[in-house]
Structures are given as structure tokens and as C-alpha cells.
């Protein structure tokens, strides 16, 4: 059995190779992902991979996971969700680093990236065991499960755990969640660009979907729309996105509801009540007269919210209990945020 430091070094070495877009295994996995049933673009995949791989350094991994290990090793099933191309990567990395046996299930939307990176890691360390299996085989063989399913699939994951005798304290199920942004009109270019990334990187989807922007009454959306247009200049929309938004655009026009959109319909913004609009890529701009109204809404929807995005100086005016994020960090969180700490604590507790 290799040491934990050796396993961490293997993960970091693999990540160092994968920071290069032309690295052959990465390039092949990206090409295979682009052929899968999803609406992700090569630019978005490369950006997400670059930022995740830059996080996986030996120092960052030790800071997150420490140098100790669990009391015993277990077979851990990781059900990777379909909402983003690398959903569950952090879970996988933690399982490998801790020395548990990893069973992964990759979704149809992202069938290649995680298995290819897992091969790169296992090739560098004898003590890392990583196998990808079907869902039924995963639940048959796993002694513990982590999962980040789509919201509608969380119940099925819990039911499968029940059916296979995996108790509640040996499962960590975190379904995809909603995110909202709270604006105050003082967002500069950097914050506006980060908000555009959070809203549009995965064509308006992602494990934490940002589709609702709370804005002060009478704040003009022009600067934020321009930031979205600039983002689309660097990260072009998937070819299917305009078609996906066309019906909703026509519906808004028929009802004469306030709306704005890119010239090529690469994104759509409507003004109205604080609801999550359809489809992905459609954003809602909701006005508020005071932050108390925003707080009441967030408190009422707290269980389904994974993040509240706001520029950092605004955090001091918002409750500490809210899951606050700064613009640009929504889909690519720090390793050791509360989600990462939950994974590490869960894996260390396994017996």
C-alpha cells in the first residue's frame, strides 16, 4: 500500500500533465465528451479542466485532506452527476488520496473525462484502485456512496442505497442546486465578468445553476448584458443553444414581457418574478427595493439553494448563514470549501 503522500503526488503529477490542452489523453477525452449528449463547448471544457487541474497541487491537496488517513479502507462508490463535465471530480480525488477503493459511474453526458484522468492517476501509483462500473454494479459492490445527481434523481439514489443496505451514515448525496446572485449596482468589470461566467459557462446549467439575478429597482442591466456578450466572445455558445432558447423568446414576445438577448440568441434574460426560468441559458432579472425582501425570499428557499453570489464587499451586508460566493467561483469552487470539507470528513469517518 503506497503512502498518502505518494498518492497525493500521483494525483498532482497527473494534473500537471493535464494542464496542457494538447496532452493526448486529455485531448482525446475532450473530443469524446464533445460527441456525447450535452451542450458543452470545447472552450468551456478546456477552461474547466485548466482551472481544476491548477488546483490539484501537492500543497493544496495536503491543506485540504491533511496527512492522516481513515482508520480502515472501504470500497466507495462515486456516482458522478450529469450537470457538468467534471461533477464529482473532487470526490474521486479524495477517495484516491485517502486510499479507499474507488468505484465510479460516469454519466452519459460526460463519459470520458473522469475515466481518462483516473487512468492517468492509477498509472502513477500502485496504491490507487479506480474502476468504472454501471450503477447497479456500483451499488452491489460499494460499502459507501457519494453522489451528486440531478435534483430529480436524488430520491432514486437514496432508494438504491436503501435497497442495497447502505445506511444513511455511509452515503453522501448532494443533488444539484439552484444559485442566485445579489447585485447592488457597484459591480465592476471583474465582478460582471465573473457573473457572466457563473451564468453561462455550461450554457446556463451546471451543478449549481445560476438563473436568478436580484437587482436594485431601476438598476440598468446594460452593463451586465454587455459582460455576457463579452463572455460569449471568448466562450461561444453551443450550436444548439439558440434553438433551445427560441421558443421561450417567442413566448416572452407574445406576452410582451420585458426581455433582452444576444444578437444570435446565445443567451436570454427576462425581467419578472423570482422564479427559475426555462430552459437553461434563460436568466431572470428580478428587482428588489431593499435587501430585506431578498432575505425573506432566500430564507424561504434556503433548502434548495447551493450558493448566493455577490461581490465580496457586499458580503458584509448579507447574513453569514448564507452560502456566499464571489463572482466567478460558482462552478469551480476551492478544494476546501464547505463541500470539500464535507467530503473529506465523510471519507475519514468510514470504518
Buried (B, 14 or more C-beta within 10 A) or exposed (E): EBEBEBBBBBBBBBBBBBBEEEBEBBBEBBEBBBEBEBBBBBEBBBBBBBBBBBBBBBEBBBEBBEEEBBEEBBBBBBBBBBBBBBBBBBBBBBBBBBBBBBBBBBBEBBBBBBBBBBBBBBEBBEBBBBBBBEBEBBBEBBBBBBBBBBBEBBEEBBEBBEEBEBEEEBBBBBBBBBBBBBBBEEBEEEBBBBBBBBBBBBBBBBBBBBBBBBBBEEBEBEEBBEBBBBBBEEBBBBEEBBEBBEEBBEEBEEEEEEBBBBEEBBBBBBBBEBEBBEBBBBBBBBBBEEBEBBBEBBEEBEEEBBBBBBBEEBBEEBEEEBBBBBBBBBBBBBBBBEBBEEBBEBBBEBE
